[in-house]
């Protein structure tokens, strides 16, 4: 097979069925029955020797035993580790200590461990509760509590002790704060002949400045490692026998993601190439670290380019890190072997189990993928690991295997598989020391001259950069399922800890974790009988390649016009132009006239009663069919949304999924609420029922920013509640609405029940709103337009009808000094600038605590400048156009004004913005007060306000006084801070430590209060009620023959 064929196999395996994968791995299990038994016996002996070697119980091994993730103290430690090393202001640090220590019962751990380190840490953690009981009043008034401590002890002992405890932990996870320190300490403390692979601590780059800094750090590290190797007493001249370095590609470029492949290959590849050439010059190894599953394709592209580079010839130090928890892992190895053969080199391949398992599970669920890219059970990962180990060991001419594991059974199984093949083991610094110490001791007695080497993966860097690494390590090794967590736990028997692998796997059929359903089934697993909308993996070339090609085909103009009684009206068509260039004709629209309105009102009013009497279950069936049709016509809908509304591919995909979710969710609600009456209690001899019916004809007015999702959501809700619908789409996006209307009719909605009237809002509103046959209005748009509709409805005679309005917001995010800066930057970028800021929920105002503002704004400004603005049909585009020229001109006028009043912090350069189309670059502007923004600014413009922690109540007052209340973001590690802000603001949707856009139907019901809407929330359990009228039926049942139910009661 060619390399291309092998790459295709890798791509096909991305979301393969787990049961099928496991069955294939079981069929090819590499160990014989005898080998399995020998491995099991040896692993149990190794565990027993670890437990007996009390003097060898290393600090972090003991710490993990004491603070596994099964207890709340372990969780509190993870929360504290980051903030205590990063929070700049002492008052907030004190609050964090108080809150997290109060979360745990530290007294239960005092003196519990044999380790001095663990007990010293516990004492540091206990100081808070030992000095004063951490009651509610103390944690609520931390400053008063600290004053009492100061008066008693003359200094804030608690903070000091906590920081010391955290730094103790950090020093045992991090080999050194500088590389020379790490090299010296490592070789001084480690057993002879130990090799190291150094990892420079730090998260992925967010800015070009970050990437340059990381590049310089790697380059310096390679030079330092190389010199140290040459100066060693015994010169180490081979990558196998030298210390090496591990490089995270995400640290070398701020946009290291599949959608930016061309940019990465032109900018990142030269950087990693330069580092590899330097490593080759020093004859040391350089390994490309494994990262999230979505980045594997890009990693393979980079790796192949390096492997084929003539400047790297005659060097066997190029290394690849492979994650066995990915289903693709067995398919990657044949590709590596084939590439090694073609390039006449040997690769170093480090086999790991994987460090991002929880993230991969969540992302797959959020994206609605067909299956997970990772296994859902740890035993399956262990099985895949051994399969991959056999593949690697069978190709010694192509790969030098490096087995990274902290599992005794994996170690002994590798020994059985390896035979005479060369390989090494790897462990993390600060973890597994007792395990490998005892293993080496035992092996040296049996085969002293043939002991596989052990390499230590050693983080280097400042303690303040520790947490992301620390959390991953604790999650991997502190979880209940982790071998290392239970290695020294004498309460768990050795036989329970070391169990035969195959029976564990075969005992569960089908082979997937029963509590981790497929992504599309997460709602069913939670008790809701509905499917989640399926998504597309845009990081898989097999999917994204054909999709992007189709979206960039020349559009075949489509038609949109009034649809009345199922008849499409075409007259005086006007072109619909793409906002991406203002030239391309996407289709043509016909505006509704008075005759269309009259016919639609008449037919809808006549048909509504019969539609309502069909019952909720029948109408729900039609919505389910609509969901199926939306999925079947996904490509056509994506194309229309991208071309007509200018939305990016990712945005268009989430919109189609949201429309599908609306149909499934409202169908479920209708079956529950609209299928027969609800029996109510009452006295004997009487029956009471409550039933819901449609109100009549609903006018649904939808916006252009979500031309499919909101149009579908409004229409589906009104229809399934038993109403006839006249749908008025936005003037700018009638083509999407016309396609959705066609699908509603094909799904079974009678043509006289649903009518489409495109046109100018003001003209159609004047004709429709005063008509007494309109029994309700659902509207999404500006607050000003909602008020106009409200006044028009109030002036008309007859019944009072409901207005369900979802309007704009002056949406704020609050960032305190405990927030993780990298997460804040990512969430701000996605909340404020993606979708060109054209979301009702988009972030408009960022309040940053002044203690961290300078550094955070520097990073945010740099991250903004990496964004790509342009053709929405390109996968690389982050920001598409705004909807039309009027919107562009309004936004640019605001930028000019607010830049004079405030300080422009950052934007894109003029040459980065397309010359054609309606594009507005993202802008970051610092202002003084929320009062400078009397109205919502509907575009990619973010306003920044600094605040002092002591002024938080004034900030909250500004938010409430604005009158808006749609979305709110909170970035803080302090639960008390988040709770306080949530309870003291009047906002519809609050998002904590995440972005503040992308509400999910049924999970994040969406809608605001005040100037931001009337409620109830779309996609929530109360929404359909607003489209219905309630009727009760009370009957005296004794009038039809006496109280037979009462007289027929049996004796008690």
N, C-alpha and C positions, 0 to 999 in steps of 0.2 A: 504494500500500500504506500502511496505517496504521503508526504507530510500534509498536503492539503486534505487528503482523505482522512488522515488521523485527526486533523483539527476538526473536521466535520463530526467525527465520532465524539470528540470532547464536547462540542457544542450540543449534540443530540442528547448527551447524558446529563445536561445541566439540571433538569427537573424531572429526571426519570422516576418511574414508579418505585418506591422504596422496597416494596415486597419483591418485585422482580429483581431488583439489584441484589438484595440479600440472598435470594435463592441462587443466583448465579455465583455469588461469592461462596456460599455453602458448598455448591457443587465442585468448586475448585479449591477447597480448603487445603492449604499446603502441608499440614502436619499429619503424620500417621497417628494411629491410636497410641502406639508406643511412645512416640515423641510427645504427644499431648500429656500422657501420664507422667513421663519424666519431667516435663516442663512444670507441671502442676506441683509435683513433689519438691522440686528444687525451689520453686517460688515460695512455697509454704516454709521451707527451711530458711529462706532468706528473710522472710517476715519475722520468724521467731528469733533469728539472730539480731535483727534490728531492735526488737523489744528487749532483748536481754542486754544489749550494749548500752546501759544507762549513761555511761560516760560519753558516749558518742551521739547522744541525742542533741542534734544541732538546734540552734535557737528557733529558726523559722519552722522547722518540722514540729517542734513542741508548740509553737504559737498556733499553727494551723489546727493541731489537735484540740487546743483549748478553745479557739474561736472559729469554729467552722461556721458556714453559712446557715447551719440549722439553728443558731441562736441569734437573738437580736443584738447582742453585743458585737458579734462579727459584722453585722450590717452597720452598726453605729461607727465602728472603726473605719470602715471604708468611707463613710460620709466625712469623718473627721480628717482623714489623712490628707485629702486635697485642700480643704478650706483652711486648715490651720497653717499650712505652709504657703498659702497664697493670699489670704485675706489681709488687706493692708491696714485696716483700722481696728484698734483694740476693742472698741465697744461692741462691734459686730462679732469679733472673735469670741468675746466673753459670752455673748448670747448663744453662739453656736455650740460652744462647750457645754453650756448649761442644758441646752435642748437635747443634744445627742447623749450626754452622760445620763440624763434623766430617762432616756429611752431604754437603758440597759440596767440589769441587776448585777453590778460589778462585784458586789460582796460575795456572790456565789463563787466567784473565780479566785478570791483571795487565798493564796497559799495552796491552791488546788493542783498546780503543776510542779513538776520537779525542776523546771527550768527557771533559773534566776532571772533570765531575760523576761519571761512571761510574767513572773510575779512582780518584777520591777515595773513593767508596763501597766499591770493591773493597779498597782499602788498609785501610779501617776494618774490613771484614769479615775481612780476612786477618790482622789483628793477633793473633788467637787462635793460629792455626797458626804464625805467624812467630815468636812469642815462645817457644813450646814446641810440639813436635809433638803433635797431638791423638791420642795413642794410647789404647787401651782403659782402661788404668789411670788415665789423667788424667781422662777423662770420667766414670769411676766414682767418683773421689775429687776432686771439683771444688774443695772447700775447700782441700785441700793444694796444688792447682795454683794457686789464687788467692794463697795465702800466698807461693808462690815468685815470682809476678809482683809482689806488693807489695814483697817484699824487694829485687827487682831494680829496680823503677820507682817505688817509694814510693806508688803509688796504683793502683787497678784500672783500668788504661788500657783494657783490653779493653771493659769495660762502657761506659765513656765513649765510646769510638770507635764502638761498635755503636749506642748511642743517637743519636749524632750522625749516623751514616750513615742511620738510619731517619728521623730528623727532617728530614734533607736531602730524602729521598724525599717525606716528608709535605708539606714546604713547596712542592713542585712539583706536588702533586696538590690541595692545599688553597690557595685564593687568599688566605685570611686567617683568623686565629683569631677575629676579630670582624668584623662587617659593615662598620663604617667603615674598618677596615684593608683589607678586601677591595675595597671600592669605590675607595678611593684608589689601591691598588696596581694594580687592574685597568685603570683608565682611564689610569694613568701608563705602564703597560708595553704595553698593547694598541695596535694601530693605530687611527688616528682613526675615529670613528663605529662602533666596536665596541660592541655591546650585550651585556648579561649577563643570565643567568637564575640567580639565586642559590639554592643548595640548602643548608639548614641540616643539617649532619652529625648523625647519630644514628640508632640503630635504632628500630624500632617501639616504641611505648609498651607496657610490661608492667603498669603501674599507672595509676590515676587521677592520681597525683602526677606521673608521667612525662608524661601527656597535657597536664596543666595547664602544666608547664614548657615543653613544646614549643609549646603554643599561645601562651604569652607570648613565646617567642623569635620565632615567626612574626609576631606582631602588632608587636613592636618592629622587626623587619626591614622589614616593609611601611612603617612610619612612616619608618624611616631611608632606605630606597630612595626613597620619595616626596619627602622633603625634599631629598635629593641631586639628584633630577631637577629640582626647581624651582629649585635654586640653581646649576644648571649654567650655564656661559657662554652656551650655546645651549639655551634651555629645551626640554625634550622632553615634549610634552603628549599623546602618543598611545601606547597600549600597544605598538604596532609599533616605535616609535622610542625607547621608554624601556627602562631596565632593568626586569626583572621578577623574580618569585619562583616557585619550584616547591615544591609542598606534597605531602608524603606523608600520605595519610589515615591510615595505620597509626600515625603519630606522634601523631595527635589523639585516638585512642581505643584502649584496650588490648584491645578485643574486635572489632576491625575484621575481621570474617569473615562469610561468607554466613549461617551458622547464627544469627547474632545480628542479623539485618537490622532487626527492629523496634527493638531497643535502639540500633543505630547511627543509624537515621533519627531517633530522638527525642533522642539525645544528641550524636552527632558532627555531624549536619547543621547544627544551630545554631552550632557552633563554626566550621566552614568557611564558613558564610554570613557570620558576623561578619568573618572575614578577607577574604572576597570584597568585602564592602561597603567595607571600609577600602581595599582595592586600587582599587576603582572610584573612591573619593574622590580618590585620588592619580593616577588615570588611568594606572596601570601594569598590566601583565599578571600574572595568577595562573594557573598551570597545575597541574592535578591529575596528579601523577606516576603512571606505570604501576608496578604491583607484580606479585605472583604471579598466574598465570592464574586461580586460584580466586577472586580478588577482583574480577574484571572486572565481573561482574553487579552487585555492590554499587556499584562505581565509576560505572557507568552510571546507577543509581538516584539517587545523590548528584548527579551532573552534571545530570541532567534536572531535579531539584528546583531547583538553582541557576539553570539556564537559564530556568525559568518564574517565578522570583522577581521581582515588580515592583520590589523595592528594587535590583535589579541591571540595570534597564532602561537603554538608551542607553549601554552599555559593551561594547566589543568586546575586552575583555582576558581573558575567561574562556577558559581553555585546557585541552585534553585531550591526553594523551600516549598514543599508539597503538603497540603492539608488532607489527612486521611478522612476527616469527617465530611469532605465533599464527595458526592457520588461520582464526580468526574475524575477523581484521583486515579483509579485504575486505567482510565483512558489516556491520562496525561503521560504516563511512564513510557508506553510504546512510542509516543511522539518524541520524548526526550531521547530515547535510545536511537531512534531513526535520525534525529538531528545530530547527535554525537557522531554517528557513522558518517553522515554526509560532510561534516566539518572536521572529521579526523581528530577529535578531541575526547577527553573524558570529563564529565561534569561531576561536581560534588552535589549530591542531592540529600538535603536534610528532610527527613520524613517526620512530620509533627501530627498531632491529632487535631489541633485547631483551637483558636482562641476567641472566636467571635460567634459562638454557637447561638447564644440568646439573641444577638442582633440579627443573625441570618433568619431565625425563625420569625421574628417580628416583621422584618422587612418583607419577607415572602407573603405574610398575611396581609400587610398593608397594600402590597402590589397585586394581590389576587393571583399569584402565580399558580401554575398547574400543580406543582409540588414544591417541596423545599429543596434547595441545592445541597443541603446537608442531611445526614441521617438524624432521625428523631430519638434514637436510643443509643446510649453509650456503647452497649455491646456490639452494635452494628459498626460503629467507628473502630472498635478494637478488632473486629473481624476484617474490615477493610484495610486496617493498618498492617495486619499480618499478610494479607494478600499482596499489598503493595511492596512489603518487605521482600517477599519471595520474588516478585518481578525485578526488583532492584538488584538483589543478590545474584540473580541469574544472568546479569549482564555486566560482569566486572570490567570488560573492555570499554564500556560506555559510561558507567557511573561508579562513583565511590559513595556508597550509602552511609548516611549519618543518621542514626536512629535516636530521635529525641523523645524520651519517655521517662516518666516517674513511676511506672507500674512494674512491680516485680515479675508478674506473669508475662508481660510483654518482653522484658529483658531476657528471661529464661527461654521463651519461645524463639526469640531472635537467635539465641545461641544454637538452638537445635536446627534452625533453618540454615544458618550460615555455612556450616562446615568449614572449609578452608578459605572461603571468600573473604577478602579484606573489607573491613567496615569499622565504624566507631560508634560509640554511644554519645549522647549529649544530654545535659541537664541544665536547668536554670540555676543561676547563682542564687544562693539562699534557699533553695528547695531541693529536696531529695538527697541531701548530703549524707544523711545516715544510711539511706538505701544504697547508694553507690559505694559509700565507705565500707559497708559490710559485704557488698558483692565483690568488690576488689580484694578485700581481705580473704574471703573464701576462695576466690578464683586463683589468687596468688599461691595458695597452698596446693592447689590441684594442678595448675598449668602455669607456673611462674614466667615462662618464656613466651607464652602465646596469649597474652591478655589483651583484648581489644582496648584501645585507648578511650578515654572519656574526655570530651570537650565540654567546657562550661560556657553557656550563653550568658554573657555578663553585661548588664546595663551600666552605662556610664553617664553621669550628668548630675545636675543640681537636684537637691531634694524637692524643690518646688515643682519640678517637672515629673515627679514620681507617680502621681495618682493614676493617670490613664493606664500606665503599665501595671501598677499595683492592683488596681481593680480587676484587670484581666487575669492576673495571676491568682488572686483570691477567688475569683469566680471559677476558674479552672480547677484549682486545687483545694479550695475550701468548701466546695459543694458536697452535699451528702453522697453524691454518686462518685466522688473522687476517691481513687485509691489512696493518694497521699494524705487525705484528710483523716483516714482511718488507720493508717499504717501503724501508728504508735498507740492506738486506742485499744487498751487491753480488755475493754468491755465487749469488743467485737472479736469473736473467735477467729482464729487464723483460717479455719475451713470456710467460714462465712465470707471472709474478705477475699480469699483466693479460691474461686470456684471455676469449674470447667466452663469454658466459653460457649461451646456449641449447645449444650442443654439450655442455657439461658436464652439463646436466640430461638431455638426451635419450640420453646414452651409458649411463645407468643405468636399467634397466627390470626390475622395477617401481620406481617413483620413491620409494624410501625407503632409508635407510642400511642396507646389508646386515648391519652389525654391531650394529644397534639393532633387535632384533625387537619385534613387538607385545608389550605387557605380558603377555598370557597365554602367550606363547611363550618367555619368558626361560629356562625350564628346558630346553626342547627345544634352544635355542641353546647351552646349556651342556653338552649331551650326554645329557640325561635325557629319555627318551621319555614325558613326561607334560605335561599342560597345567596351567597355573596357574589357580586359581579366579578367575572374573570378578567384578569389583566393581561398585559403582554410584557415579556421580558425584553426591554429595549436595550439591554446590555448583551443580548445574544445576537450575533450577526445573522443567524439563520432566520430570525424574526425581524430584526430592525432593517436589515438590508433590503428585502423585498418591499417592506412597508414604506421606507423612505423613497425608494424608486417610484412607487405608485403615487405617493403624495406629491412628487415633483413632476408628474406628467402634466402636459398642457391640459388645463381644465376644459371639459366639454360643457358649455354653458347650459345651465338648467333654468327652469322657469318656476316662478312663485307668483301666486295671485290669490284672490279670494277663492275659498273653497266653501261653497254653500250648497247643502244638500248633496254633497258628493261631487258636484260639478265644478271643474276648475275653470275659472274665468280668466281670459287673456285679452287685454286691450291696452293700447298705448304703452307697451312695455318700456321700462326704464332700465338702463344697465346697472348692475351691481358690481362695483369695482373692488378689487382686493386692496385692503389697506396697506399691504406689504409694498406696493409700488404705486398705487393710485391709478394704474393703467389697465392691468389685466382684467378682462371682463369674466367674472365668475358665473354670472347668470343674468336673468332679467326679472323684474318684478312688475306686477300690476297692482295699482292701488285700489282699495275698496271704495265704492261710491255709495250714495244713499240707497240705491236699489238693492245692492248687496246687503246692506245693513238691515233693511226692511225684511228681506227674505230670510235672513239668518235669524232674526228675532222671532219671526212668525213660526218658522219651522222648529226652532229650539223650544219655544214655549209649548207648542203642540205636542212635541215628542217627549218632553221631560217626564211626565207622569208615568207613562208606560216604562220608561227607563228606570225610574226609581222603584217601581213595583217588581222589577226583575230580581231584586234581592242582592244583598252584598256578595254572596258566594259566586253568583253568576258573573257579576261585574269583576270580581277578583280574578276569575278565570281569564277574563279578557286582558287584565293587566299583566298576568303571568305570560300570556301569549305576546303581549307587547314587549315584555322584557326579552323574550326569545328573539323577536324580530330585530330589536335594537342590537343584540349580539350578532345576529346573522348579517346585518347591514353595517357592521362596525367600520369597515374600511371606507364605505361611501360617506358615512357620517363624519369620520375623522377628516376626510378630504374637504368636506364642506366647511367644517369648523375652522380648519387651518386656513383655507383660502378666503372664506367670507369674513370671518371674525378676526383673522390674524393671530389666532392662538397657537402656541408652540405645540409640537407633537405630544410632549408629556402632558401638557394641560388638556389638550383635546382628548387624550386617552382617559384621563381621570374624569373628564366630563361625561363621556359615554358611559363609563362605569357608574357614575353617580345617577344618571338617568335610569339605568337598569336597576340600581338599588332602590330608587324611589318606587318603581313599579312593584318590585318584590315586597317591599316594606308596607306600602299602602294596601296591597292585596292581602297581606297578613292581617293588618289592622281591620280591614273591611270584613273579613271572615269572622273576626272576633266581635266587632261592634255592630255590624249591619246585617247580620244573618239571623233574623228572628229577634223577638223581644228578650229583654233581660228580666227575669223574675225578681220581684222585690218582696220583702217580708211585710206582713200585716196580720190583722186579727183573723181568727178562724172564720171560715165562711166567706172569705173574700180573696179574690186574686188580683194581683197588681203586677203590671208589666210596663217597662220603659222600652221604647223603640225609637230608632233614628231613621229619618228620611231625608232625601235631598230637599234643598230649599226652593229650587226652581232653575233659573238660568243664571249661571255664573259668568262674569266677564273676567278673563284671566289676561293680565297685562304683564308681559315678560320683558327682560332687558337684553341688551346685546352682549354683555360680558360673559354670560353663560347661556348661549342661545339654544342649546339643547337641554341641559340639565334643569334649568329653572322652568323653561317652557314645559317640559315633560312633567316635572314635579307638580307644578300648579294644576295642569290639565288632568293628570292622573288622579290627584287628590279630589278635585271637584267631581270628576266623572264617577269614581268608585264610591263616592258618598251619595250618588243618586241624582246629580245635577246634569242638566245640559250645559254645554260650554260654548261660549264665543271667545276664541283665542285671538288676542291682538299682540303679535310679536313686535319686537323693536324694528324701527324703520330700517336700520342698518343690516339686519340679519334675517330677512324673510325666507331665504333659501333653506336654511336649517329647519326652520319652523314648518315649512311646507313638506319637507321630507318626513318630519316627525308626525305631522297630521296624516300623511299617507299611510304610515305604519300603524297609527291608532286605528284607522278605518280597516286596514287589512287584518288587524288583530280581532276585530269584531265589534268595535264601537259603531253604532248605527250612524249613517251619514247625516241624518237629520238631528242627531244629538250633539255632534261636534262640528263646529264651523270655524274657518280661519278667515280673519279679516286683516290683511296687512294694510298699513297706511300711516299717515301722520297722527300722532297721539292726540294732539289738541282737537283736530277735526273730528276724528272718530269718537273721542270722549264727549264732545258736545252733542253728538247724535245718540250715543248709547247710554250714557250715565243718567240722563233724565227719564229714560223710558221705564215705566213701572214694571215691565217684564224682567228687568235686571234685578235679581234677588240677592246678589252679593258680588263683591269685587275682590279679586286677589291681585295684588300689585307688588312688583319689585322694581325699585328705582330710587330716585332722589327724594329726600324729605320734602322739598318744595313741591314736587309734583304730587306727592301723597296728600299734602294739605289741600291742593287744588281739587283733587278727587273728593276728598272728605267734604269740602264746602259744597261741591256740586251735588253730592248725595244728600246733604243736609237740607238743601233748598227744595228738593223735589217733594211733591205731595205723596201721600200714601205710606206704605210700610217703611219702617226703619230697617235698613239692610246693613249687613256687616261689611266692613272694609278690613281685609287681612293685608297689612302692609309690612314689607321688609325693606327698610331704607338704609341709608348710609351710616357712616360712623366716623368719629374722630378717634380712631383706634390707637391705643397706647400700649407700650410695653415698658414695664418697670424692671430695672436691673440693679440689684444691690451688690455689695462688694464680695459676697460669697459665691456669686455666679461663676461658672466655668467659662472663661473668655472665648475659647474655641467654639463651644456650643452656642454662646450668645451670637457670635458672628454668623455662624451657619444659619441660625434661626431668624436673625434679622434680615439677612440677604433673601432668604426664601419668602419671608413674610412681607417685606417692603417692596422688593424689586421684581421678583418673578411675576409672570402674568402681566408685565408692564405696570404693576401696581393697580391693575383694573379689577380688583376684587372688592366686594363690600367689606370683607373681613381684613383687608390688607393693613399692614402697620403703617401709621401716619406719623406718630410721635414717639420718640425713644427717650425715656427718662433714665439717665445713668447716674448712679451715685458718684459724686465728684472724686472720691478716693481712687477710683479705677478708670475714670473717664479718659484721661490722656492716652494711656496705653491701649484701651479698648477702641477708641476712635481712630488711632493710628492703624490698627489692624483692620478695622472695618473699612476705612478709606482704601487701604491696599486691596482688600478683597473685592470691593466694588469695581476696582479698575481691571479685574480679571474677567469680568462678565462679558459675554458676547451678545451683541444686539444685531438683529438682521432677519433674514428669511425664516419665517416660522416653520417652513417645511424642511429645514435642516436640523438634524439631530443635535448639532453643535450649538444651536441658538438657545440662549437663556432668556432673552427678552425680545419679544416681537413688537409689532407696531401698536400704537394706540388706535382707537377705532376709526377716527377720521380727522380731517384737517381742523375742524372746529375744536376738537378735544386737544389736539396738539398745540394750537395757538393759545388756548386757555391755560394750559399747563406751563407753557414757556413764559407767558405773561406773569404767572405766579412766581416762577423761578426768578425772573428779573426783579420783582418787587421784594420777595423774601430775602434774596441775596443782598439787597441794599439794607434791609432792616437787620439782618443777621450776618452770619459768616459762612460763606460757601466752603465746605471742607473737602469736597471731592465730587468728581463726575468723570465721564469718559471724554477722551479727546475728540475733537470734531472729526478727524479722519476715521475714527472708529464707528461713526454713525452713517448709515446708508444715506446717499443723497436723494434717492427716490423713496416715496412712501411716507407714512405718518409716524415717524419715530421720535421718541423723547428719551434721551439718555437718563440713566438713574442719577439722582442728585442727593447729596447729603449736606444739609444746611443746619447750622447751630443757631437757635433762637433763645429768647429769654423766658417766654411764657406761652402757655397754651392760648391765652387771650389773643395772640397774634394770628390765630387761625380760626376765624369765626365760622368758616365753612369747610366741608370736606374737600380735600384736593385729590381727585381721582386719577392718580397716576404714580409713576415710580419716583416719587419725591419724599424723602424721609427727613423729618425735622427732629433735631436733637436738643434736649434740655438737660442741663446738669442739676442735680439736687443734693442737698446734704441729708444725711440719715436722720438728723433731728427734725427735718422739715417734712417728713413723710406725710403727716396729716394735711399740710398745705397742698402737697401734690395731689393727694386723693380728693381734696376739695376742688381743685382745678378740674380734675377729671369729671367729677359729678356735676360741677357748675356748667360744664360745656353743654349739657343737655343730651348729648349722645350717649349711647350705651350698647354698642354692638359687640365688639370683641376687646379683650384685654389680655396682655401677656405678662407673665411674672417669671423672672429668672432669679432664682435664689435657692441656696441649699438650706435655708431656714424655713422649716415648716410653719413655725409661728408667724413669720413674716408673710408667707403666702396666705395663710389663713386670715391674717389681719386685713390684708389688702382685699381679699375676696369678700369678706364680710362687710367691708366699709366702702364698697363701690357698687354702683347700680349699673351693671353690665350684663348682657345676655349670655355671652360665651367667654369663659376665662380659661386660658391655657397656661399651664405651669411647666416650666423647663422643657419647652418644645416650641415649634413654630406656632403661629396663631391663624393659619389658613388651612383650608382643606377639610372642613367639617365632614364627617362620615355619617351617612344616613343611618339612623337607629343607634349610633354610638355617640355622636355629638350633635343632637338636634340644634338647628341653627335659627337664630332670630334675636333681635335686640329689644330694648325698651326705650322709653322717652322718644327723642327725635329719631331713633333708629328702628322703630317699628312697633306694631301693635301686639305681636304674638298671635296665636301660639306658634311654637317653633316648627319650621319645616323639617321633615324627617324625624319627627318626634311622635310620641304616643297620643298627644292631644290635638294634633294638627287637623285630622279629619273632622273632629267635632265642630270646628268653626264653619265647615261647609254643610252642616246638617241642622235640621230642626228636630227637637225632641218631642215625642208624644208619649203620654202615659195612658194606660187603660186600666181602670179599676172596676171590678164587677162583683156584685153581691151574688155569689154562687148559690146561696140558699134559695134564691127566688126561682131556681129551676129544679126544685125537688128536695129541698132541705139540705142540711149539712151532713151529707153522707160520709164525708171524710172523717168528721169528728166522731160520728156514731160507730164507725167501723174500726176505731182504734182498738188494738188488742189490750188485754190487761197488762200492766207493767210488771 
